Amino acid sequence: MSTLIPADKVHFVNGDPVFPYDEVYACFEDKPILFRLLDKKNSRWAFFNDTTDTIITVNALLGPGSPVKPLQRTELKPVPHEDGTVDDLCALEATLVVEPGFTEVFIEGEPNGFSLTFKSEAAPAKDVTFENGEPSVKYDKIYKCFKDTGNGLLFRLVSQSDRTWYFYNDTKDYVMHVTVDFAVAEEVRLLPPAVLDSTVEPSAPGGCVMRLAVPPLQTLPFMQGTPEVYNLSYAAQATEEEITYLHQGPDRTVIPNLSRVFRCFKEHGNGLLFRLVDDRNHIWGFYNDTEEFVMTANVRLPPDTDVKLAPGVTVANDEENFVVATVMVQPLATAPFLVGDPPIYDLTFSAAPVGEVVAPQAPVYEGAGPDTKVIQAEEVFPCFEGHGNGLVFRLVDHTHQLWGFITIRPTLWRKLSWRLGVKM
C-alpha cells in the first residue's frame, strides 16, 4: 500500500514535488523512490518519482462506486462484474506511468477504499556513446548494463515493433555473460544463441532463467516477448589466449566440464595457476601447473553472495565485512573452490616454494607479542631458528595480505628476496 511519513521526516533526494500536499506516503518501504502526495483540501492525489533512472507504473484498484475522476495522464476504467456487466457500482482501475524526477497528478475525489501496486523498470539511456563499434540491429530503446563503468560496456537493446531484446558488447577484451530470471515463462520466447538454464531454480513458480554469452563487439538476439517482471544480472570475463599446460592439466573428475579457463599469473610463464569454470554445473576450481610452488587463491565476495564453498576452503571477513575465501593448491593438484555464479568478486594470488618453513603452533615471545592494532597475525615464522626463541618473527595476515616483523632487540636487519613479481 503506502505508509504515512511524519511531516518532520519527509525528505526528497532528487528535487521536490511540484504539487501542494498535506500528507506524504512512502510507496516502497525499503526504497524511498516513489511518494504518494495527498492534497486533503481538494481531495487530490499525486505521485512524485524521486529517482533519476527508474520509470514507475502505479496501479490502483478503487472500491465499487468510488466518486473519483482521473487527472491528466491517468487512465481510469471500470472493472466488470463477474457476469461481465458494467455499471456505476463497478470497482475502478487507475493506471499512471511516472517518469524519473516527475510529479504526476493522479485522481480527484474520495475513493471507497483502495489498494495500490507498483512496478519499476530502468529508464532507457539518453546519453550513449559507443567507443569500439556499434550495434548491428535497429532498436527503439537502449539500456546501459554497467551504469557506473565507462560508457556502459554492455547494452540491452529493445525493438518495440517485434518485441525483441538484443545485447551489444562494446568492449574488445571482455566476454559478457547475461542472466535473466523471468517471473512468467509464457511471456517470453527464447532466441538462439541464448539458452534456457534448467539447472537454476527461477525465483517465481512458472518462471524461467535464460543465459547468453556475448563476445566482444557482437550484437546477439536474446528473447521475444513483453515480460512484466524479471531480474537482470551481468558478469564480464576477460578474453583469454590459448591455454597451454606444462604438465597433465586439470583433473576432470574435479571439474567435469571446462567451459572457461583463466590464467592467474598472466605475466609469468604459461600462467602457472589456472582458474577453472564449469558453467554447466556452476563450479569453480583451481589447477596448479607447477611442481615447485604451493599456490594460494583468495576470492573476495560481498557478504550476501549466494555460493557454496568446497571443503578445505577457509573463510574470513575483512574490515568491510566482505567474505574472503582462501584455498591452497598443492603442486600439480586441482582443487574445487565453490558452487554458484558470483556476479561480483575480487581475485588475488600468491605462490610459496615447496618446503617453506611451517609456522610454529605456539611462538614464544619474550615481550608482549605483536601489536594487534598494527597487524592481525594469522601465521608467525621465526627468522633465526636455533637462536633462542627465534629473535625476530615474520608475521603474516592472509586476510589483508600483509606482512610485518616483531623483535625485542634494538636493531635487526632482514634481507628479503621476492619471487614472481610480488607487488608491494
C-alpha positions in Angstrom: 0.0 0.0 0.0 1.8 3.2 1.2 3.0 4.4 4.6 2.4 7.9 6.0 5.6 9.8 6.7 5.7 12.2 9.7 6.0 15.8 8.5 9.4 16.3 10.1 10.7 13.1 8.4 9.8 14.0 4.9 13.0 14.2 2.8 13.4 14.1 -1.0 16.8 13.4 -2.7 16.4 14.4 -6.4 14.3 17.6 -6.3 11.0 18.5 -4.8 7.4 17.7 -5.9 5.5 20.3 -8.0 2.2 19.8 -6.1 0.7 21.3 -2.9 0.4 18.5 -0.4 -0.7 18.0 3.2 0.5 14.4 3.7 3.3 12.3 2.1 3.2 8.5 1.9 6.1 6.2 1.0 5.2 3.7 -1.6 8.2 1.4 -1.2 9.1 0.7 2.4 12.7 -0.5 1.6 13.5 2.2 -1.0 12.4 5.9 -0.9 11.9 6.2 -4.6 8.2 6.9 -5.1 5.8 9.0 -2.9 2.1 9.5 -2.8 1.1 13.1 -2.2 -2.3 14.0 -0.7 -4.0 17.4 -1.0 -6.7 16.9 1.6 -8.4 20.3 0.9 -9.1 19.5 -2.7 -9.2 15.7 -2.4 -6.5 15.3 -5.0 -3.7 12.7 -5.2 -0.3 12.9 -7.0 2.8 10.8 -7.2 6.5 12.0 -7.1 9.2 9.8 -8.6 12.4 10.7 -6.6 14.8 8.8 -8.9 17.0 9.8 -11.9 16.9 6.5 -13.8 13.7 4.5 -12.9 10.3 4.5 -14.5 7.5 3.6 -12.1 4.0 2.4 -13.0 1.2 3.0 -10.5 -1.9 0.7 -10.5 -4.7 1.5 -8.1 -7.8 -0.6 -7.6 -10.6 1.6 -6.2 -13.6 0.4 -4.3 -17.0 -0.1 -6.0 -18.8 3.1 -6.9 -15.9 5.4 -6.0 -16.7 9.0 -6.8 -13.4 9.9 -8.4 -12.2 11.3 -11.7 -8.8 10.8 -13.4 -6.4 13.7 -13.7 -4.2 14.5 -16.8 -2.4 11.3 -17.9 -4.2 8.9 -15.5 -6.1 6.1 -17.2 -9.3 5.1 -15.4 -11.6 2.2 -16.4 -14.3 0.1 -14.7 -13.7 -3.4 -13.6 -16.6 -5.5 -14.9 -18.8 -7.5 -12.5 -18.5 -11.3 -12.6 -21.2 -11.6 -15.1 -19.4 -9.2 -17.4 -21.7 -6.2 -17.0 -20.5 -2.7 -16.2 -22.4 0.0 -14.3 -21.8 2.8 -11.8 -21.2 0.3 -8.9 -18.2 -1.3 -10.5 -14.8 -1.1 -9.0 -12.3 1.1 -10.8 -8.8 0.6 -12.0 -6.5 3.6 -12.3 -3.1 3.4 -14.0 -0.3 6.0 -14.3 3.3 6.0 -15.5 5.6 8.3 -13.6 8.9 9.2 -15.3 12.2 9.8 -13.3 12.1 13.2 -11.4 8.5 13.9 -12.4 5.4 14.8 -10.3 2.2 13.4 -11.8 -1.4 14.2 -10.6 -3.5 11.1 -10.3 -7.1 11.3 -9.2 -9.6 13.7 -7.6 -12.2 12.5 -5.1 -12.6 10.2 -2.1 -12.3 6.5 -3.2 -14.4 3.9 -1.3 -11.3 2.0 -0.3 -8.3 1.3 -2.5 -5.2 -0.9 -3.0 -2.0 0.1 -4.7 0.6 -1.9 -6.6 3.8 -0.6 -8.3 6.1 -1.8 -11.0 9.5 -0.3 -11.6 11.9 -0.6 -14.6 15.1 1.1 -15.6 14.7 4.2 -17.7 16.3 4.0 -21.2 19.7 5.6 -21.5 19.8 9.1 -23.2 23.5 9.8 -23.4 25.0 6.7 -25.0 28.4 6.8 -26.7 29.8 3.7 -28.4 33.6 3.5 -28.2 34.6 0.5 -30.2 31.8 -0.3 -32.6 28.0 -0.1 -32.8 25.0 -2.4 -32.7 24.2 -4.3 -35.9 20.4 -4.1 -35.4 17.8 -1.3 -35.2 16.3 -0.6 -31.8 13.8 1.8 -30.1 15.2 1.7 -26.5 18.7 1.2 -25.2 19.8 0.4 -21.6 23.3 0.5 -20.1 24.0 -2.7 -18.3 27.0 -1.4 -16.3 25.8 2.1 -15.5 28.7 3.1 -13.3 31.5 1.7 -15.5 32.8 3.5 -18.6 30.2 4.1 -21.3 28.1 1.2 -20.0 30.2 -1.6 -21.8 27.2 -3.8 -22.4 23.9 -2.6 -23.8 20.4 -4.1 -23.8 18.5 -3.1 -27.0 14.7 -3.3 -27.3 12.9 -3.3 -30.6 9.3 -2.5 -29.8 7.9 -3.3 -33.2 8.8 -7.0 -33.0 9.1 -7.1 -29.1 12.7 -8.4 -29.3 15.6 -7.9 -26.9 19.2 -7.8 -28.1 22.6 -7.4 -26.3 25.5 -5.5 -27.8 29.0 -5.8 -26.3 31.0 -2.6 -26.9 34.3 -3.9 -25.5 37.3 -5.5 -27.2 38.6 -7.6 -24.3 35.6 -9.0 -22.4 33.0 -11.7 -23.0 29.8 -10.5 -21.4 27.6 -13.1 -19.6 23.9 -12.2 -19.3 21.5 -13.9 -17.0 17.8 -13.0 -16.8 15.3 -14.6 -14.4 11.7 -14.2 -15.8 8.8 -14.5 -13.5 6.4 -15.9 -16.2 8.0 -18.2 -18.8 4.9 -18.0 -21.0 5.6 -14.2 -21.6 8.9 -14.8 -23.4 10.3 -16.9 -26.3 14.0 -17.7 -26.3 16.0 -16.8 -29.3 19.3 -18.6 -30.0 22.1 -18.4 -29.2 20.6 -17.7 -25.8 20.0 -20.9 -23.7 17.5 -21.9 -21.1 19.3 -22.8 -17.9 17.3 -25.7 -16.3 19.9 -26.1 -13.6 18.8 -22.9 -11.8 15.5 -22.6 -9.9 13.6 -19.5 -11.1 12.7 -17.1 -8.4 8.9 -17.5 -9.1 6.9 -20.6 -9.9 6.2 -20.8 -13.6 9.3 -18.7 -14.3 12.5 -19.5 -16.3 16.1 -18.5 -16.4 17.9 -17.6 -19.6 21.6 -17.1 -20.3 23.7 -15.6 -23.1 27.4 -15.1 -23.7 28.2 -12.1 -25.9 31.7 -12.0 -27.4 33.5 -8.6 -27.9 31.8 -6.2 -30.4 29.0 -8.7 -31.1 25.2 -8.0 -31.2 23.1 -11.1 -30.4 19.4 -11.7 -30.1 18.1 -12.8 -26.7 14.3 -13.2 -26.5 11.0 -12.1 -27.9 8.1 -11.1 -25.8 6.8 -8.4 -23.3 7.8 -9.6 -19.9 6.3 -7.8 -16.9 8.6 -9.0 -14.1 12.3 -10.0 -14.5 15.7 -9.7 -12.8 18.8 -9.0 -14.8 22.4 -9.8 -13.9 25.7 -9.4 -15.8 29.3 -10.5 -15.5 32.3 -9.6 -17.5 35.1 -12.1 -18.2 38.4 -11.2 -19.7 39.1 -12.9 -23.0 41.9 -15.4 -22.8 44.7 -16.6 -25.2 45.1 -20.3 -25.9 45.9 -22.2 -22.7 49.0 -24.4 -22.6 49.7 -26.7 -19.7 53.3 -27.8 -19.0 52.1 -30.9 -17.1 49.0 -33.2 -17.2 46.4 -30.4 -16.9 43.3 -30.1 -14.6 41.7 -33.2 -13.1 38.5 -33.6 -15.0 36.9 -35.6 -12.1 37.0 -32.4 -10.1 35.9 -30.1 -12.8 33.8 -32.2 -15.3 33.2 -29.5 -18.0 35.9 -26.9 -18.6 33.7 -24.1 -20.1 36.3 -21.4 -19.4 39.9 -21.3 -18.1 41.8 -18.2 -16.9 45.5 -17.7 -16.2 46.1 -16.4 -12.7 49.7 -15.2 -13.2 49.4 -13.7 -16.7 52.9 -12.2 -16.7 54.7 -15.4 -15.7 55.3 -18.4 -18.0 52.1 -20.1 -19.1 50.1 -18.7 -16.2 51.2 -21.2 -13.5 47.9 -21.3 -11.7 44.6 -21.5 -13.5 41.0 -20.7 -12.5 38.6 -23.3 -13.9 34.9 -22.6 -14.6 32.3 -25.2 -15.3 29.2 -23.2 -16.5 27.0 -26.3 -16.8 27.4 -27.3 -13.1 28.3 -23.8 -11.8 31.6 -25.0 -10.3 34.8 -23.1 -9.8 38.2 -24.7 -9.2 41.9 -24.0 -9.4 44.7 -26.0 -11.1 48.4 -25.6 -10.1 50.6 -26.4 -13.1 53.9 -26.1 -11.2 56.0 -28.7 -9.4 57.8 -26.2 -7.1 55.2 -23.9 -5.7 52.2 -24.1 -3.4 49.6 -21.7 -4.7 47.1 -19.7 -2.6 44.0 -18.2 -4.2 41.9 -15.6 -2.4 38.5 -14.6 -3.6 36.7 -11.6 -2.0 32.9 -11.7 -2.2 30.1 -9.4 -1.0 28.6 -10.8 2.3 25.2 -11.7 0.7 26.7 -13.7 -2.3 24.8 -17.0 -2.8 27.6 -19.6 -3.2 28.6 -22.9 -1.5 32.3 -23.2 -0.7 34.1 -26.5 -1.2 35.6 -28.5 1.7 39.1 -27.2 2.6 38.3 -23.6 1.7 38.8 -21.2 4.6 36.7 -18.2 5.3 37.4 -14.8 7.0 35.8 -11.4 7.0 37.6 -8.2 6.1 37.1 -4.8 7.6 34.2 -4.1 5.2 32.6 -7.4 6.2 33.3 -8.9 2.8 33.9 -12.6 2.8 37.5 -13.6 1.9 37.6 -17.3 0.8 41.0 -18.9 0.6 42.2 -22.2 -0.9 45.7 -23.7 -1.1 46.5 -25.7 -4.2 49.4 -28.2 -4.0 51.8 -28.7 -6.9 50.0 -30.4 -9.9 46.8 -30.6 -8.0 43.2 -29.5 -8.9 41.2 -28.0 -6.0 37.5 -27.4 -6.1 36.5 -24.0 -4.8 32.8 -23.1 -5.0 29.4 -23.9 -6.4 27.5 -20.9 -7.7 27.7 -17.9 -10.0 29.1 -14.9 -8.0 28.4 -11.8 -10.0 30.9 -9.6 -8.1 34.3 -10.8 -6.8 38.0 -9.8 -6.5 40.8 -12.2 -7.1 44.4 -12.3 -5.6 47.0 -15.0 -5.8 50.3 -15.9 -4.2 53.0 -18.6 -4.5 55.2 -20.1 -1.9 58.1 -22.5 -2.6 57.5 -26.1 -1.7 59.1 -26.8 1.7 58.9 -23.3 3.1 59.1 -23.4 6.9 55.8 -24.1 8.6 54.8 -21.7 11.3 55.1 -23.0 14.9 51.9 -23.6 16.6 52.7 -21.5 19.7 55.5 -19.0 19.2 57.2 -17.9 22.5 57.7 -14.1 22.8 59.9 -12.6 25.5 57.8 -9.4 25.4 54.1 -8.7 24.9 54.0 -10.1 21.4 52.7 -8.5 18.2 50.6 -5.3 18.4 47.2 -6.3 17.1 46.5 -2.7 16.2 49.2 -2.9 13.5 48.6 -6.4 12.2 46.4 -9.4 12.9 48.9 -12.2 12.6 47.5 -15.5 11.3 50.9 -17.2 10.9 54.2 -16.4 12.6 57.6 -17.6 11.4 60.8 -17.4 13.4 63.6 -15.7 11.4 66.6 -17.1 13.4 65.7 -20.7 14.1 68.1 -22.3 16.7 68.8 -19.0 18.3 66.7 -18.6 21.4 63.1 -18.1 20.7 63.8 -17.0 17.1 64.7 -13.4 18.0 62.8 -11.9 15.0 59.4 -13.1 13.8 57.7 -12.7 10.4 54.0 -12.0 10.8 51.6 -12.9 8.1 48.0 -11.6 7.8 46.5 -13.6 4.9 43.1 -11.9 5.1 44.5 -8.4 4.4 47.6 -9.7 2.5 50.0 -8.0 5.0 53.5 -8.9 6.3 55.1 -7.5 9.4 58.1 -8.1 11.8 58.5 -8.1 15.5 61.7 -8.1 17.5 62.7 -7.4 21.1 66.2 -6.3 20.0 67.0 -2.6 19.4 68.1 -3.0 15.7 67.9 -6.0 13.5 68.1 -6.2 9.7 66.5 -8.8 7.5 67.2 -9.2 3.8 64.3 -10.4 1.6 64.2 -11.7 -2.0 61.0 -11.6 -4.0 59.6 -14.2 -6.4 57.1 -14.0 -9.2 56.9 -10.2 -9.3 55.4 -9.6 -5.9 53.7 -6.2 -5.7 54.2 -4.1 -2.5 
